[in-house]
Structure formats: structure tokens, C-alpha cells
Amino acid sequence: MRILMICPQFRPLTGGYERAAERLSAALAARGHAVTVIAERRDQSWPRLEEFSGFRIRRLRCIYRRGLHIATSLGSFAFWLLRHGRAFRVWHVHQYGAHATLAVLLGAVLRRPVVLKLASSGPQGLAAALATAWLPRLQRWAHRRVDACVALTVETREEAVEFGIPVDRVHEIGNAVDTDTFTTASSAEREALRARLGLPHGSVVVCVARLAEEKNPLGLVDACALARHRLAAPWAVVLVGDGPLRPDIEKRVRALQLQDCIILVGEQSN
């Protein structure tokens, strides 16, 4: 099957939904499907065409500047879809908003089914995002007419149905875990890893995320301060990732004297 992934943000950008879209594309390609991803070319140094993990990436022109970004991106995506979109059996959109609206409208013209994936809920969910979007009525109307909707969680599924997507089109499918890569370690392996990583004995909580406001890492630090004297066993929180809030987190950790139980290890490639 020829599958088109509509993913405005994609590699070399490496956020959560970008990585999930990348893994899905590679897995579908490994099963014999012909997968193409169309994404924004925000930097001129990024190649227009790239072969990666068995699938193809086509980066489309956009002027990545305030006031020009969305309009130029939508124009490039619309032109490409009108020229090439009919060649694909299904269109899979990985980000709700203007590009999903465009996909639904052009999918109806070209008679191509559109699958929309929802990865967020609450303040960053579908209803909240479209409430302040450009042409909100049109965008809400279009999003309710996707042919299928993939929701990662129970909450996301319930929000999609409440938003107005027909219940029979909403499918709760969580992101998969590669059990060959992520396996349970033995006690000896865990002790060896603790020693190699310099982790203390006792319980360890790991948080893997960008250190940005929407992830609320400062709230986690404050929670650690509240929990510190309520937990008898030794414990530590390891923050894996980097971002603009790292200086503020380090300052808060020092102010709350949490250096012995909060460990920042920065961004990790593995």
C-alpha cells in the first residue's frame, strides 16, 4: 500500500510526535508498504529529498518567519497534494490544526481517506487548540470529518468523541513499545547500570522530557520537595533531557536543597 504521512514537523526535529511518526513510518516500510513523509523544509541546509529507514522524506518549501510560516507552508502542501496526493491510498496526518484541515478538504476533492492522530489532551488537546485557531469554525468542521482518528489514551478518545468526531471513527491505539529493545533487566544488570551511571541506591524515578514549560519540570521539582520528608527509603529523580528551563531548574534545586535527590543528566542519544 502507498501511504502518505503528512507531518509538518519531522526529522531533524526530534520531539515526541515527530519520533512517533518516524517509528511508524519505518515499521510500515519494513512490512512492505511504500511510505512517503511530507514535511516542512524550515532550514535550507535540510535536503529536499531523503531516504531514511526504508521510507522517503520530501521536505516542502516554507518561509520560517513569523507572519509567513503557516501561509507559505500550507501553499506548498496544497500544491504538492494536488499534484501527487492521488497516488497514495491513504493520508495519515500527525498534527491537528491547519495542515489537518487542508488534508481533509483536499482529501474530499481527491477522494482519499484521511487518518488523524491525536497525541495530546486537555489544554493542548484538539478542542483547546482549535478554539483559538485561524478560521476556527472551518477547522472544527473539517476535523470532525476525518475518516479515522487514532487516539493514544482513554482521555484523548473521550475528548475526540465529545469534540464531535463520530464514535465509530475514533480508535484508541497507544504508541507501541519495542520489547526487543526495552526488556526487563536482572538484579545484577540493574546494579551494574546503577554503578556505571552513578545512581544512588534506593528507588529511582526517571523523567524523559524536554525541559520546557509545557512539560512542567519545575512542578516536578516542587513535588519532590513536598515528598522528600514523607518517603523513608532513599530515592532519586533523574531528569533526562535539556531545554530552556534547565537554568531555572538548577536554581530551584539549589534553593530547595534537593541536590542529593534530583539529578540532571542532559540530553541523551540512547
Secondary structure as GFF3:
##gff-version 3
##sequence-region A 1 270
A	DSSP	beta_strand	2	6	.	.	.	ID=ss1
A	DSSP	alpha_helix	16	30	.	.	.	ID=ss2
A	DSSP	beta_strand	34	41	.	.	.	ID=ss3
A	DSSP	beta_strand	49	52	.	.	.	ID=ss4
A	DSSP	beta_strand	55	61	.	.	.	ID=ss5
A	DSSP	alpha_helix	69	84	.	.	.	ID=ss6
A	DSSP	three_ten_helix	85	87	.	.	.	ID=ss7
A	DSSP	beta_strand	90	93	.	.	.	ID=ss8
A	DSSP	alpha_helix	98	110	.	.	.	ID=ss9
A	DSSP	beta_strand	114	118	.	.	.	ID=ss10
A	DSSP	three_ten_helix	122	124	.	.	.	ID=ss11
A	DSSP	alpha_helix	126	131	.	.	.	ID=ss12
A	DSSP	alpha_helix	136	143	.	.	.	ID=ss13
A	DSSP	beta_strand	148	151	.	.	.	ID=ss14
A	DSSP	alpha_helix	154	163	.	.	.	ID=ss15
A	DSSP	three_ten_helix	167	169	.	.	.	ID=ss16
A	DSSP	beta_strand	170	172	.	.	.	ID=ss17
A	DSSP	alpha_helix	187	197	.	.	.	ID=ss18
A	DSSP	beta_strand	203	208	.	.	.	ID=ss19
A	DSSP	three_ten_helix	213	215	.	.	.	ID=ss20
A	DSSP	alpha_helix	217	227	.	.	.	ID=ss21
A	DSSP	three_ten_helix	228	230	.	.	.	ID=ss22
A	DSSP	beta_strand	235	240	.	.	.	ID=ss23
A	DSSP	alpha_helix	246	255	.	.	.	ID=ss24
A	DSSP	beta_strand	262	266	.	.	.	ID=ss25
###
